[in-house]
Amino acid sequence: MSSPTQPETYVITFHVFPDQVSRFRALLDPVLDAMRHEQTFVRSTLHVDPERRNVFQLHETWTDRENVLNVQLNRPYRAAWHENLDALLVEPRHVAIWTVARSD
């Protein structure tokens, strides 16, 4: 798989057990703090549904898909997050990949 010619945004939706929201954030926030220093990282934004405070959507933008798949997902700072994720979620996370069509 070749690298994209433009950044890609990974839109990841999480349905967290209501009693696990604090743990979800405690595990995710250090990952977000660490990944912002990666060379191929562009930006990330974590959203929460105002009507369902246990539903989150994470937008991560990176410049290199190969790097994300082969390097970033295997970073040691992600280990605890990945090991605990299934226990925190009502259903598997949904991941979609998007590219910019227009930006104003």
One Martini backbone bead per residue (centre of mass of N, CA, C, O) as a GRO file, in nm:
protein
  104
    1MET     BB    1   0.095   0.036   0.025
    2SER     BB    2   0.067   0.360  -0.035
    3SER     BB    3   0.111   0.672   0.012
    4PRO     BB    4  -0.042   0.945   0.046
    5THR     BB    5  -0.075   1.274  -0.095
    6GLN     BB    6  -0.256   1.313   0.158
    7PRO     BB    7  -0.405   1.349   0.424
    8GLU     BB    8  -0.549   1.145   0.682
    9THR     BB    9  -0.862   1.064   0.840
   10TYR     BB   10  -0.944   0.913   1.143
   11VAL     BB   11  -1.266   0.784   1.221
   12ILE     BB   12  -1.351   0.717   1.561
   13THR     BB   13  -1.592   0.511   1.722
   14PHE     BB   14  -1.714   0.514   2.068
   15HIS     BB   15  -1.882   0.277   2.288
   16VAL     BB   16  -1.908   0.332   2.618
   17PHE     BB   17  -1.925   0.237   2.912
   18PRO     BB   18  -2.047   0.438   3.150
   19ASP     BB   19  -1.845   0.317   3.386
   20GLN     BB   20  -1.573   0.373   3.169
   21VAL     BB   21  -1.501   0.669   3.097
   22SER     BB   22  -1.262   0.738   3.281
   23ARG     BB   23  -1.079   0.510   3.179
   24PHE     BB   24  -1.077   0.580   2.886
   25ARG     BB   25  -0.939   0.859   2.931
   26ALA     BB   26  -0.690   0.758   3.094
   27LEU     BB   27  -0.585   0.595   2.836
   28LEU     BB   28  -0.607   0.807   2.597
   29ASP     BB   29  -0.465   1.077   2.670
   30PRO     BB   30  -0.163   0.977   2.658
   31VAL     BB   31  -0.173   0.910   2.359
   32LEU     BB   32  -0.236   1.193   2.254
   33ASP     BB   33   0.012   1.328   2.382
   34ALA     BB   34   0.229   1.151   2.229
   35MET     BB   35   0.144   1.167   1.917
   36ARG     BB   36   0.200   1.480   1.867
   37HIS     BB   37   0.529   1.404   1.823
   38GLU     BB   38   0.493   1.289   1.557
   39GLN     BB   39   0.595   1.328   1.231
   40THR     BB   40   0.299   1.230   1.086
   41PHE     BB   41   0.147   1.427   1.250
   42VAL     BB   42  -0.123   1.670   1.262
   43ARG     BB   43  -0.408   1.581   1.417
   44SER     BB   44  -0.650   1.603   1.697
   45THR     BB   45  -0.996   1.503   1.790
   46LEU     BB   46  -1.218   1.499   2.066
   47HIS     BB   47  -1.545   1.374   2.090
   48VAL     BB   48  -1.873   1.434   2.238
   49ASP     BB   49  -2.184   1.342   2.302
   50PRO     BB   50  -2.424   1.545   2.448
   51GLU     BB   51  -2.645   1.300   2.481
   52ARG     BB   52  -2.390   1.080   2.491
   53ARG     BB   53  -2.124   1.062   2.716
   54ASN     BB   54  -2.027   0.756   2.588
   55VAL     BB   55  -1.977   0.898   2.305
   56PHE     BB   56  -1.706   0.884   2.074
   57GLN     BB   57  -1.492   1.096   1.861
   58LEU     BB   58  -1.203   1.038   1.661
   59HIS     BB   59  -0.964   1.260   1.509
   60GLU     BB   60  -0.700   1.151   1.291
   61THR     BB   61  -0.413   1.309   1.146
   62TRP     BB   62  -0.215   1.187   0.868
   63THR     BB   63   0.055   1.145   0.618
   64ASP     BB   64   0.097   0.809   0.673
   65ARG     BB   65  -0.032   0.502   0.650
   66GLU     BB   66   0.204   0.308   0.684
   67ASN     BB   67   0.296   0.432   0.952
   68VAL     BB   68   0.046   0.378   1.111
   69LEU     BB   69   0.032   0.062   1.070
   70ASN     BB   70   0.360  -0.007   1.131
   71VAL     BB   71   0.413   0.205   1.381
   72GLN     BB   72   0.200   0.362   1.555
   73LEU     BB   73   0.026   0.109   1.656
   74ASN     BB   74   0.320  -0.001   1.803
   75ARG     BB   75   0.352   0.181   2.022
   76PRO     BB   76   0.411   0.164   2.358
   77TYR     BB   77   0.195   0.392   2.445
   78ARG     BB   78  -0.052   0.189   2.332
   79ALA     BB   79  -0.077  -0.078   2.494
   80ALA     BB   80  -0.289  -0.026   2.721
   81TRP     BB   81  -0.512   0.063   2.534
   82HIS     BB   82  -0.536  -0.199   2.363
   83GLU     BB   83  -0.571  -0.405   2.605
   84ASN     BB   84  -0.851  -0.240   2.722
   85LEU     BB   85  -1.070  -0.169   2.510
   86ASP     BB   86  -1.280  -0.405   2.504
   87ALA     BB   87  -1.372  -0.353   2.812
   88LEU     BB   88  -1.498  -0.051   2.741
   89LEU     BB   89  -1.689  -0.165   2.511
   90VAL     BB   90  -1.999  -0.233   2.375
   91GLU     BB   91  -1.853  -0.207   2.093
   92PRO     BB   92  -1.691  -0.194   1.831
   93ARG     BB   93  -1.505   0.000   1.674
   94HIS     BB   94  -1.521   0.265   1.434
   95VAL     BB   95  -1.349   0.284   1.116
   96ALA     BB   96  -1.259   0.570   0.918
   97ILE     BB   97  -1.150   0.704   0.601
   98TRP     BB   98  -1.037   1.042   0.524
   99THR     BB   99  -1.052   1.306   0.286
  100VAL     BB  100  -1.008   1.605   0.147
  101ALA     BB  101  -1.234   1.818  -0.046
  102ARG     BB  102  -1.266   2.068   0.163
  103SER     BB  103  -1.131   2.395   0.280
  104ASP     BB  104  -1.217   2.707   0.480
   0.00000   0.00000   0.00000
